[in-house]
Amino acid sequence: MSHKPLVPDSLSIRQVLAHTEPLQRLQQRVKASNERFNAVRGCLPAALLPHIKAGPLDEDQWTLLVSNQAVAAKLHHLQPHIEAALQGQGWRPCILRIKVQPNRP
C-alpha cells in the first residue's frame, strides 16, 4: 500500500534541509556540537554522561546542557580538562558554557 503525501508536491524534511542555507548551517552546528561532545567523552566521569548533552554551538562558545546543579559544579571543576581535550583534538578554542536544563515531565 503506497502512501500519498497530504500536500501535493510537498518536500521531505531531508530535501528542505538540503536546499535551505540557514537550515544547512544549523544542521552543521548541531553536528559539530555532537562531534565536540564525542571528543570530550573520555575525560568525563561515566556516571555523569547520562546527565550531560551537547548544546548550542556558535563561533565563540559551546554549551553543555546538564540535568542539575551538582553535575554543573563537577563540570566546572573539569572545565580545564575538557578545554584541553578539545584543543588536543584540533578544535579551535572557544568559551565553554555549562547550563542547567532540568528534565521536564
Jmol script that loads the backbone (N, CA, C; Angstrom):
load data "model"
ATOM      1  N   MET A   1       0.835  -1.166   0.000  1.00  0.00           N
ATOM      2  CA  MET A   1       0.000   0.000   0.000  1.00  0.00           C
ATOM      3  C   MET A   1       0.893   1.247   0.000  1.00  0.00           C
ATOM      4  N   SER A   2       0.714   2.106  -0.945  1.00  0.00           N
ATOM      5  CA  SER A   2       1.509   3.316  -1.096  1.00  0.00           C
ATOM      6  C   SER A   2       0.794   4.490  -0.440  1.00  0.00           C
ATOM      7  N   HIS A   3       1.576   5.302   0.311  1.00  0.00           N
ATOM      8  CA  HIS A   3       1.006   6.484   0.946  1.00  0.00           C
ATOM      9  C   HIS A   3       1.305   7.700   0.092  1.00  0.00           C
ATOM     10  N   LYS A   4       0.279   8.459  -0.202  1.00  0.00           N
ATOM     11  CA  LYS A   4       0.462   9.696  -0.956  1.00  0.00           C
ATOM     12  C   LYS A   4       0.609  10.842   0.037  1.00  0.00           C
ATOM     13  N   PRO A   5       1.438  11.818  -0.286  1.00  0.00           N
ATOM     14  CA  PRO A   5       1.584  12.958   0.620  1.00  0.00           C
ATOM     15  C   PRO A   5       0.260  13.709   0.751  1.00  0.00           C
ATOM     16  N   LEU A   6       0.049  14.269   1.946  1.00  0.00           N
ATOM     17  CA  LEU A   6      -1.164  15.043   2.188  1.00  0.00           C
ATOM     18  C   LEU A   6      -1.187  16.326   1.373  1.00  0.00           C
ATOM     19  N   VAL A   7       0.000  16.853   1.111  1.00  0.00           N
ATOM     20  CA  VAL A   7       0.119  18.078   0.323  1.00  0.00           C
ATOM     21  C   VAL A   7       0.809  17.703  -0.989  1.00  0.00           C
ATOM     22  N   PRO A   8       0.147  17.924  -2.105  1.00  0.00           N
ATOM     23  CA  PRO A   8       0.774  17.575  -3.388  1.00  0.00           C
ATOM     24  C   PRO A   8       2.098  18.314  -3.572  1.00  0.00           C
ATOM     25  N   ASP A   9       3.055  17.648  -4.159  1.00  0.00           N
ATOM     26  CA  ASP A   9       4.371  18.216  -4.438  1.00  0.00           C
ATOM     27  C   ASP A   9       5.097  18.713  -3.183  1.00  0.00           C
ATOM     28  N   SER A  10       4.786  18.105  -2.039  1.00  0.00           N
ATOM     29  CA  SER A  10       5.472  18.509  -0.814  1.00  0.00           C
ATOM     30  C   SER A  10       6.883  17.924  -0.798  1.00  0.00           C
ATOM     31  N   LEU A  11       7.761  18.593  -0.059  1.00  0.00           N
ATOM     32  CA  LEU A  11       9.149  18.164   0.046  1.00  0.00           C
ATOM     33  C   LEU A  11       9.363  17.424   1.363  1.00  0.00           C
ATOM     34  N   SER A  12      10.253  16.468   1.343  1.00  0.00           N
ATOM     35  CA  SER A  12      10.610  15.794   2.586  1.00  0.00           C
ATOM     36  C   SER A  12      11.488  16.733   3.415  1.00  0.00           C
ATOM     37  N   ILE A  13      11.614  16.440   4.688  1.00  0.00           N
ATOM     38  CA  ILE A  13      12.471  17.256   5.556  1.00  0.00           C
ATOM     39  C   ILE A  13      13.903  17.219   5.046  1.00  0.00           C
ATOM     40  N   ARG A  14      14.349  16.083   4.606  1.00  0.00           N
ATOM     41  CA  ARG A  14      15.712  15.946   4.069  1.00  0.00           C
ATOM     42  C   ARG A  14      15.912  16.872   2.871  1.00  0.00           C
ATOM     43  N   GLN A  15      14.910  16.945   1.983  1.00  0.00           N
ATOM     44  CA  GLN A  15      15.024  17.820   0.817  1.00  0.00           C
ATOM     45  C   GLN A  15      15.052  19.288   1.236  1.00  0.00           C
ATOM     46  N   VAL A  16      14.239  19.643   2.206  1.00  0.00           N
ATOM     47  CA  VAL A  16      14.218  21.030   2.689  1.00  0.00           C
ATOM     48  C   VAL A  16      15.567  21.390   3.291  1.00  0.00           C
ATOM     49  N   LEU A  17      16.112  20.479   4.135  1.00  0.00           N
ATOM     50  CA  LEU A  17      17.414  20.735   4.748  1.00  0.00           C
ATOM     51  C   LEU A  17      18.508  20.893   3.704  1.00  0.00           C
ATOM     52  N   ALA A  18      18.439  20.105   2.654  1.00  0.00           N
ATOM     53  CA  ALA A  18      19.467  20.134   1.624  1.00  0.00           C
ATOM     54  C   ALA A  18      19.418  21.399   0.778  1.00  0.00           C
ATOM     55  N   HIS A  19      18.286  22.084   0.751  1.00  0.00           N
ATOM     56  CA  HIS A  19      18.137  23.232  -0.140  1.00  0.00           C
ATOM     57  C   HIS A  19      17.905  24.560   0.576  1.00  0.00           C
ATOM     58  N   THR A  20      18.033  24.574   1.887  1.00  0.00           N
ATOM     59  CA  THR A  20      17.813  25.801   2.642  1.00  0.00           C
ATOM     60  C   THR A  20      19.080  26.135   3.414  1.00  0.00           C
ATOM     61  N   GLU A  21      19.750  27.191   3.007  1.00  0.00           N
ATOM     62  CA  GLU A  21      21.051  27.525   3.582  1.00  0.00           C
ATOM     63  C   GLU A  21      21.027  27.730   5.097  1.00  0.00           C
ATOM     64  N   PRO A  22      20.078  28.488   5.665  1.00  0.00           N
ATOM     65  CA  PRO A  22      20.074  28.638   7.126  1.00  0.00           C
ATOM     66  C   PRO A  22      19.892  27.297   7.850  1.00  0.00           C
ATOM     67  N   LEU A  23      19.074  26.420   7.311  1.00  0.00           N
ATOM     68  CA  LEU A  23      18.890  25.113   7.939  1.00  0.00           C
ATOM     69  C   LEU A  23      20.125  24.249   7.772  1.00  0.00           C
ATOM     70  N   GLN A  24      20.837  24.397   6.675  1.00  0.00           N
ATOM     71  CA  GLN A  24      22.096  23.669   6.486  1.00  0.00           C
ATOM     72  C   GLN A  24      23.120  24.098   7.525  1.00  0.00           C
ATOM     73  N   ARG A  25      23.212  25.407   7.756  1.00  0.00           N
ATOM     74  CA  ARG A  25      24.152  25.917   8.762  1.00  0.00           C
ATOM     75  C   ARG A  25      23.779  25.411  10.152  1.00  0.00           C
ATOM     76  N   LEU A  26      22.487  25.395  10.462  1.00  0.00           N
ATOM     77  CA  LEU A  26      22.029  24.872  11.750  1.00  0.00           C
ATOM     78  C   LEU A  26      22.394  23.399  11.888  1.00  0.00           C
ATOM     79  N   GLN A  27      22.159  22.645  10.849  1.00  0.00           N
ATOM     80  CA  GLN A  27      22.480  21.219  10.857  1.00  0.00           C
ATOM     81  C   GLN A  27      23.991  21.012  11.049  1.00  0.00           C
ATOM     82  N   GLN A  28      24.806  21.836  10.425  1.00  0.00           N
ATOM     83  CA  GLN A  28      26.261  21.738  10.578  1.00  0.00           C
ATOM     84  C   GLN A  28      26.680  22.062  12.013  1.00  0.00           C
ATOM     85  N   ARG A  29      26.051  23.072  12.626  1.00  0.00           N
ATOM     86  CA  ARG A  29      26.383  23.415  14.015  1.00  0.00           C
ATOM     87  C   ARG A  29      25.983  22.304  14.970  1.00  0.00           C
ATOM     88  N   VAL A  30      24.836  21.684  14.747  1.00  0.00           N
ATOM     89  CA  VAL A  30      24.400  20.563  15.590  1.00  0.00           C
ATOM     90  C   VAL A  30      25.400  19.414  15.464  1.00  0.00           C
ATOM     91  N   LYS A  31      25.806  19.122  14.244  1.00  0.00           N
ATOM     92  CA  LYS A  31      26.771  18.049  14.012  1.00  0.00           C
ATOM     93  C   LYS A  31      28.096  18.365  14.705  1.00  0.00           C
ATOM     94  N   ALA A  32      28.585  19.593  14.566  1.00  0.00           N
ATOM     95  CA  ALA A  32      29.850  19.987  15.190  1.00  0.00           C
ATOM     96  C   ALA A  32      29.751  19.926  16.717  1.00  0.00           C
ATOM     97  N   SER A  33      28.616  20.305  17.273  1.00  0.00           N
ATOM     98  CA  SER A  33      28.421  20.226  18.717  1.00  0.00           C
ATOM     99  C   SER A  33      28.487  18.775  19.185  1.00  0.00           C
ATOM    100  N   ASN A  34      27.835  17.886  18.471  1.00  0.00           N
ATOM    101  CA  ASN A  34      27.871  16.465  18.822  1.00  0.00           C
ATOM    102  C   ASN A  34      29.273  15.891  18.664  1.00  0.00           C
ATOM    103  N   GLU A  35      30.008  16.339  17.658  1.00  0.00           N
ATOM    104  CA  GLU A  35      31.382  15.875  17.472  1.00  0.00           C
ATOM    105  C   GLU A  35      32.276  16.341  18.622  1.00  0.00           C
ATOM    106  N   ARG A  36      32.078  17.564  19.065  1.00  0.00           N
ATOM    107  CA  ARG A  36      32.833  18.068  20.227  1.00  0.00           C
ATOM    108  C   ARG A  36      32.520  17.223  21.460  1.00  0.00           C
ATOM    109  N   PHE A  37      31.238  16.939  21.655  1.00  0.00           N
ATOM    110  CA  PHE A  37      30.853  16.139  22.819  1.00  0.00           C
ATOM    111  C   PHE A  37      31.522  14.764  22.767  1.00  0.00           C
ATOM    112  N   ASN A  38      31.522  14.154  21.598  1.00  0.00           N
ATOM    113  CA  ASN A  38      32.189  12.855  21.454  1.00  0.00           C
ATOM    114  C   ASN A  38      33.687  12.962  21.727  1.00  0.00           C
ATOM    115  N   ALA A  39      34.277  14.108  21.385  1.00  0.00           N
ATOM    116  CA  ALA A  39      35.710  14.314  21.598  1.00  0.00           C
ATOM    117  C   ALA A  39      36.054  14.417  23.082  1.00  0.00           C
ATOM    118  N   VAL A  40      35.129  14.871  23.920  1.00  0.00           N
ATOM    119  CA  VAL A  40      35.431  15.054  25.351  1.00  0.00           C
ATOM    120  C   VAL A  40      34.849  13.944  26.234  1.00  0.00           C
ATOM    121  N   ARG A  41      34.096  13.034  25.667  1.00  0.00           N
ATOM    122  CA  ARG A  41      33.511  11.944  26.458  1.00  0.00           C
ATOM    123  C   ARG A  41      34.521  11.247  27.356  1.00  0.00           C
ATOM    124  N   GLY A  42      35.712  11.018  26.832  1.00  0.00           N
ATOM    125  CA  GLY A  42      36.737  10.285  27.565  1.00  0.00           C
ATOM    126  C   GLY A  42      37.211  10.967  28.838  1.00  0.00           C
ATOM    127  N   CYS A  43      37.058  12.287  28.934  1.00  0.00           N
ATOM    128  CA  CYS A  43      37.504  12.974  30.149  1.00  0.00           C
ATOM    129  C   CYS A  43      36.347  13.268  31.100  1.00  0.00           C
ATOM    130  N   LEU A  44      35.176  12.718  30.805  1.00  0.00           N
ATOM    131  CA  LEU A  44      34.019  12.892  31.679  1.00  0.00           C
ATOM    132  C   LEU A  44      33.763  11.600  32.456  1.00  0.00           C
ATOM    133  N   PRO A  45      33.446  11.708  33.751  1.00  0.00           N
ATOM    134  CA  PRO A  45      33.124  10.509  34.519  1.00  0.00           C
ATOM    135  C   PRO A  45      31.898   9.804  33.927  1.00  0.00           C
ATOM    136  N   ALA A  46      31.984   8.489  33.814  1.00  0.00           N
ATOM    137  CA  ALA A  46      30.898   7.702  33.205  1.00  0.00           C
ATOM    138  C   ALA A  46      29.569   7.924  33.915  1.00  0.00           C
ATOM    139  N   ALA A  47      29.608   8.123  35.218  1.00  0.00           N
ATOM    140  CA  ALA A  47      28.369   8.314  35.977  1.00  0.00           C
ATOM    141  C   ALA A  47      27.654   9.617  35.599  1.00  0.00           C
ATOM    142  N   LEU A  48      28.399  10.575  35.066  1.00  0.00           N
ATOM    143  CA  LEU A  48      27.796  11.863  34.693  1.00  0.00           C
ATOM    144  C   LEU A  48      27.240  11.877  33.277  1.00  0.00           C
ATOM    145  N   LEU A  49      27.739  11.000  32.413  1.00  0.00           N
ATOM    146  CA  LEU A  49      27.369  11.046  30.996  1.00  0.00           C
ATOM    147  C   LEU A  49      25.863  11.065  30.732  1.00  0.00           C
ATOM    148  N   PRO A  50      25.050  10.274  31.461  1.00  0.00           N
ATOM    149  CA  PRO A  50      23.610  10.337  31.183  1.00  0.00           C
ATOM    150  C   PRO A  50      22.971  11.691  31.521  1.00  0.00           C
ATOM    151  N   HIS A  51      23.700  12.530  32.246  1.00  0.00           N
ATOM    152  CA  HIS A  51      23.168  13.815  32.694  1.00  0.00           C
ATOM    153  C   HIS A  51      23.704  15.001  31.902  1.00  0.00           C
ATOM    154  N   ILE A  52      24.454  14.712  30.835  1.00  0.00           N
ATOM    155  CA  ILE A  52      25.079  15.772  30.031  1.00  0.00           C
ATOM    156  C   ILE A  52      24.694  15.590  28.573  1.00  0.00           C
ATOM    157  N   LYS A  53      24.359  16.710  27.921  1.00  0.00           N
ATOM    158  CA  LYS A  53      24.053  16.685  26.486  1.00  0.00           C
ATOM    159  C   LYS A  53      24.807  17.816  25.796  1.00  0.00           C
ATOM    160  N   ALA A  54      25.131  17.585  24.546  1.00  0.00           N
ATOM    161  CA  ALA A  54      25.717  18.648  23.741  1.00  0.00           C
ATOM    162  C   ALA A  54      24.653  19.707  23.501  1.00  0.00           C
ATOM    163  N   GLY A  55      25.043  20.948  23.641  1.00  0.00           N
ATOM    164  CA  GLY A  55      24.100  22.042  23.447  1.00  0.00           C
ATOM    165  C   GLY A  55      24.505  22.924  22.287  1.00  0.00           C
ATOM    166  N   PRO A  56      23.984  24.140  22.284  1.00  0.00           N
ATOM    167  CA  PRO A  56      24.239  25.064  21.170  1.00  0.00           C
ATOM    168  C   PRO A  56      25.723  25.371  20.985  1.00  0.00           C
ATOM    169  N   LEU A  57      26.067  25.588  19.735  1.00  0.00           N
ATOM    170  CA  LEU A  57      27.429  25.949  19.353  1.00  0.00           C
ATOM    171  C   LEU A  57      27.342  27.129  18.403  1.00  0.00           C
ATOM    172  N   ASP A  58      28.150  28.148  18.679  1.00  0.00           N
ATOM    173  CA  ASP A  58      28.273  29.227  17.704  1.00  0.00           C
ATOM    174  C   ASP A  58      29.757  29.516  17.543  1.00  0.00           C
ATOM    175  N   GLU A  59      30.102  30.595  16.932  1.00  0.00           N
ATOM    176  CA  GLU A  59      31.503  30.857  16.616  1.00  0.00           C
ATOM    177  C   GLU A  59      32.369  31.082  17.846  1.00  0.00           C
ATOM    178  N   ASP A  60      31.767  31.588  18.935  1.00  0.00           N
ATOM    179  CA  ASP A  60      32.551  31.955  20.113  1.00  0.00           C
ATOM    180  C   ASP A  60      32.360  31.049  21.317  1.00  0.00           C
ATOM    181  N   GLN A  61      31.281  30.277  21.351  1.00  0.00           N
ATOM    182  CA  GLN A  61      31.031  29.474  22.535  1.00  0.00           C
ATOM    183  C   GLN A  61      30.291  28.178  22.227  1.00  0.00           C
ATOM    184  N   TRP A  62      30.481  27.224  23.132  1.00  0.00           N
ATOM    185  CA  TRP A  62      29.818  25.930  23.063  1.00  0.00           C
ATOM    186  C   TRP A  62      29.201  25.669  24.425  1.00  0.00           C
ATOM    187  N   THR A  63      28.001  25.143  24.441  1.00  0.00           N
ATOM    188  CA  THR A  63      27.284  24.910  25.679  1.00  0.00           C
ATOM    189  C   THR A  63      27.070  23.423  25.913  1.00  0.00           C
ATOM    190  N   LEU A  64      27.323  23.004  27.144  1.00  0.00           N
ATOM    191  CA  LEU A  64      26.949  21.676  27.588  1.00  0.00           C
ATOM    192  C   LEU A  64      25.707  21.832  28.461  1.00  0.00           C
ATOM    193  N   LEU A  65      24.691  21.055  28.178  1.00  0.00           N
ATOM    194  CA  LEU A  65      23.452  21.090  28.943  1.00  0.00           C
ATOM    195  C   LEU A  65      23.503  19.979  29.974  1.00  0.00           C
ATOM    196  N   VAL A  66      23.231  20.321  31.223  1.00  0.00           N
ATOM    197  CA  VAL A  66      23.293  19.335  32.304  1.00  0.00           C
ATOM    198  C   VAL A  66      21.960  19.297  33.038  1.00  0.00           C
ATOM    199  N   SER A  67      21.706  18.172  33.709  1.00  0.00           N
ATOM    200  CA  SER A  67      20.395  17.953  34.321  1.00  0.00           C
ATOM    201  C   SER A  67      20.228  18.588  35.689  1.00  0.00           C
ATOM    202  N   ASN A  68      21.338  18.913  36.369  1.00  0.00           N
ATOM    203  CA  ASN A  68      21.185  19.513  37.695  1.00  0.00           C
ATOM    204  C   ASN A  68      22.441  20.284  38.093  1.00  0.00           C
ATOM    205  N   GLN A  69      22.339  21.003  39.197  1.00  0.00           N
ATOM    206  CA  GLN A  69      23.421  21.874  39.650  1.00  0.00           C
ATOM    207  C   GLN A  69      24.648  21.082  40.095  1.00  0.00           C
ATOM    208  N   ALA A  70      24.457  19.888  40.648  1.00  0.00           N
ATOM    209  CA  ALA A  70      25.599  19.076  41.083  1.00  0.00           C
ATOM    210  C   ALA A  70      26.472  18.679  39.886  1.00  0.00           C
ATOM    211  N   VAL A  71      25.843  18.297  38.804  1.00  0.00           N
ATOM    212  CA  VAL A  71      26.586  17.938  37.592  1.00  0.00           C
ATOM    213  C   VAL A  71      27.287  19.183  37.045  1.00  0.00           C
ATOM    214  N   ALA A  72      26.609  20.317  37.072  1.00  0.00           N
ATOM    215  CA  ALA A  72      27.225  21.568  36.606  1.00  0.00           C
ATOM    216  C   ALA A  72      28.465  21.890  37.431  1.00  0.00           C
ATOM    217  N   ALA A  73      28.388  21.719  38.752  1.00  0.00           N
ATOM    218  CA  ALA A  73      29.533  22.014  39.622  1.00  0.00           C
ATOM    219  C   ALA A  73      30.718  21.109  39.281  1.00  0.00           C
ATOM    220  N   LYS A  74      30.447  19.833  39.075  1.00  0.00           N
ATOM    221  CA  LYS A  74      31.521  18.896  38.731  1.00  0.00           C
ATOM    222  C   LYS A  74      32.149  19.276  37.390  1.00  0.00           C
ATOM    223  N   LEU A  75      31.315  19.642  36.407  1.00  0.00           N
ATOM    224  CA  LEU A  75      31.854  20.025  35.094  1.00  0.00           C
ATOM    225  C   LEU A  75      32.689  21.294  35.176  1.00  0.00           C
ATOM    226  N   HIS A  76      32.298  22.215  36.064  1.00  0.00           N
ATOM    227  CA  HIS A  76      33.109  23.427  36.216  1.00  0.00           C
ATOM    228  C   HIS A  76      34.508  23.059  36.704  1.00  0.00           C
ATOM    229  N   HIS A  77      34.608  22.044  37.569  1.00  0.00           N
ATOM    230  CA  HIS A  77      35.919  21.580  38.033  1.00  0.00           C
ATOM    231  C   HIS A  77      36.704  20.917  36.898  1.00  0.00           C
ATOM    232  N   LEU A  78      35.981  20.251  36.006  1.00  0.00           N
ATOM    233  CA  LEU A  78      36.624  19.543  34.893  1.00  0.00           C
ATOM    234  C   LEU A  78      36.844  20.421  33.661  1.00  0.00           C
ATOM    235  N   GLN A  79      36.388  21.646  33.711  1.00  0.00           N
ATOM    236  CA  GLN A  79      36.427  22.521  32.538  1.00  0.00           C
ATOM    237  C   GLN A  79      37.820  22.645  31.921  1.00  0.00           C
ATOM    238  N   PRO A  80      38.890  22.808  32.714  1.00  0.00           N
ATOM    239  CA  PRO A  80      40.219  22.884  32.080  1.00  0.00           C
ATOM    240  C   PRO A  80      40.573  21.607  31.308  1.00  0.00           C
ATOM    241  N   HIS A  81      40.167  20.445  31.824  1.00  0.00           N
ATOM    242  CA  HIS A  81      40.445  19.175  31.139  1.00  0.00           C
ATOM    243  C   HIS A  81      39.625  19.059  29.857  1.00  0.00           C
ATOM    244  N   ILE A  82      38.385  19.519  29.914  1.00  0.00           N
ATOM    245  CA  ILE A  82      37.514  19.474  28.738  1.00  0.00           C
ATOM    246  C   ILE A  82      38.088  20.361  27.635  1.00  0.00           C
ATOM    247  N   GLU A  83      38.478  21.581  28.017  1.00  0.00           N
ATOM    248  CA  GLU A  83      39.033  22.510  27.036  1.00  0.00           C
ATOM    249  C   GLU A  83      40.347  21.978  26.459  1.00  0.00           C
ATOM    250  N   ALA A  84      41.190  21.367  27.311  1.00  0.00           N
ATOM    251  CA  ALA A  84      42.453  20.802  26.829  1.00  0.00           C
ATOM    252  C   ALA A  84      42.189  19.636  25.871  1.00  0.00           C
ATOM    253  N   ALA A  85      41.184  18.816  26.174  1.00  0.00           N
ATOM    254  CA  ALA A  85      40.847  17.692  25.293  1.00  0.00           C
ATOM    255  C   ALA A  85      40.400  18.199  23.928  1.00  0.00           C
ATOM    256  N   LEU A  86      39.607  19.252  23.917  1.00  0.00           N
ATOM    257  CA  LEU A  86      39.148  19.823  22.649  1.00  0.00           C
ATOM    258  C   LEU A  86      40.327  20.352  21.836  1.00  0.00           C
ATOM    259  N   GLN A  87      41.182  21.119  22.480  1.00  0.00           N
ATOM    260  CA  GLN A  87      42.330  21.685  21.771  1.00  0.00           C
ATOM    261  C   GLN A  87      43.290  20.596  21.327  1.00  0.00           C
ATOM    262  N   GLY A  88      43.433  19.546  22.138  1.00  0.00           N
ATOM    263  CA  GLY A  88      44.310  18.440  21.789  1.00  0.00           C
ATOM    264  C   GLY A  88      43.833  17.680  20.563  1.00  0.00           C
ATOM    265  N   GLN A  89      42.538  17.787  20.283  1.00  0.00           N
ATOM    266  CA  GLN A  89      41.987  17.119  19.104  1.00  0.00           C
ATOM    267  C   GLN A  89      41.764  18.089  17.950  1.00  0.00           C
ATOM    268  N   GLY A  90      42.338  19.293  18.080  1.00  0.00           N
ATOM    269  CA  GLY A  90      42.326  20.232  16.964  1.00  0.00           C
ATOM    270  C   GLY A  90      41.151  21.204  16.909  1.00  0.00           C
ATOM    271  N   TRP A  91      40.303  21.208  17.930  1.00  0.00           N
ATOM    272  CA  TRP A  91      39.185  22.152  17.923  1.00  0.00           C
ATOM    273  C   TRP A  91      39.687  23.535  18.302  1.00  0.00           C
ATOM    274  N   ARG A  92      39.163  24.519  17.626  1.00  0.00           N
ATOM    275  CA  ARG A  92      39.501  25.919  17.896  1.00  0.00           C
ATOM    276  C   ARG A  92      39.001  26.291  19.299  1.00  0.00           C
ATOM    277  N   PRO A  93      39.823  26.986  20.100  1.00  0.00           N
ATOM    278  CA  PRO A  93      39.377  27.375  21.440  1.00  0.00           C
ATOM    279  C   PRO A  93      38.122  28.240  21.386  1.00  0.00           C
ATOM    280  N   CYS A  94      37.227  27.998  22.315  1.00  0.00           N
ATOM    281  CA  CYS A  94      36.034  28.833  22.449  1.00  0.00           C
ATOM    282  C   CYS A  94      35.592  28.794  23.910  1.00  0.00           C
ATOM    283  N   ILE A  95      34.668  29.639  24.249  1.00  0.00           N
ATOM    284  CA  ILE A  95      34.138  29.698  25.614  1.00  0.00           C
ATOM    285  C   ILE A  95      33.240  28.487  25.822  1.00  0.00           C
ATOM    286  N   LEU A  96      33.478  27.760  26.914  1.00  0.00           N
ATOM    287  CA  LEU A  96      32.646  26.615  27.260  1.00  0.00           C
ATOM    288  C   LEU A  96      31.643  27.053  28.320  1.00  0.00           C
ATOM    289  N   ARG A  97      30.378  26.955  27.981  1.00  0.00           N
ATOM    290  CA  ARG A  97      29.308  27.290  28.924  1.00  0.00           C
ATOM    291  C   ARG A  97      28.687  25.994  29.428  1.00  0.00           C
ATOM    292  N   ILE A  98      28.258  26.010  30.671  1.00  0.00           N
ATOM    293  CA  ILE A  98      27.568  24.872  31.267  1.00  0.00           C
ATOM    294  C   ILE A  98      26.236  25.400  31.771  1.00  0.00           C
ATOM    295  N   LYS A  99      25.163  24.838  31.243  1.00  0.00           N
ATOM    296  CA  LYS A  99      23.834  25.354  31.561  1.00  0.00           C
ATOM    297  C   LYS A  99      22.971  24.227  32.132  1.00  0.00           C
ATOM    298  N   VAL A 100      22.352  24.504  33.273  1.00  0.00           N
ATOM    299  CA  VAL A 100      21.450  23.536  33.884  1.00  0.00           C
ATOM    300  C   VAL A 100      20.115  23.600  33.151  1.00  0.00           C
ATOM    301  N   GLN A 101      19.696  22.442  32.684  1.00  0.00           N
ATOM    302  CA  GLN A 101      18.416  22.335  31.987  1.00  0.00           C
ATOM    303  C   GLN A 101      17.719  21.072  32.508  1.00  0.00           C
ATOM    304  N   PRO A 102      16.990  21.214  33.631  1.00  0.00           N
ATOM    305  CA  PRO A 102      16.376  20.038  34.246  1.00  0.00           C
ATOM    306  C   PRO A 102      15.408  19.334  33.283  1.00  0.00           C
ATOM    307  N   ASN A 103      15.291  18.039  33.492  1.00  0.00           N
ATOM    308  CA  ASN A 103      14.330  17.263  32.679  1.00  0.00           C
ATOM    309  C   ASN A 103      12.927  17.732  32.994  1.00  0.00           C
ATOM    310  N   ARG A 104      12.163  17.855  31.969  1.00  0.00           N
ATOM    311  CA  ARG A 104      10.777  18.301  32.144  1.00  0.00           C
ATOM    312  C   ARG A 104       9.854  17.103  32.008  1.00  0.00           C
ATOM    313  N   PRO A 105       8.789  17.083  32.818  1.00  0.00           N
ATOM    314  CA  PRO A 105       7.859  15.948  32.738  1.00  0.00           C
ATOM    315  C   PRO A 105       7.108  15.881  31.431  1.00  0.00           C
TER     316      PRO A 105
END
end "model"
wireframe off; spacefill off
backbone 0.3
color backbone group
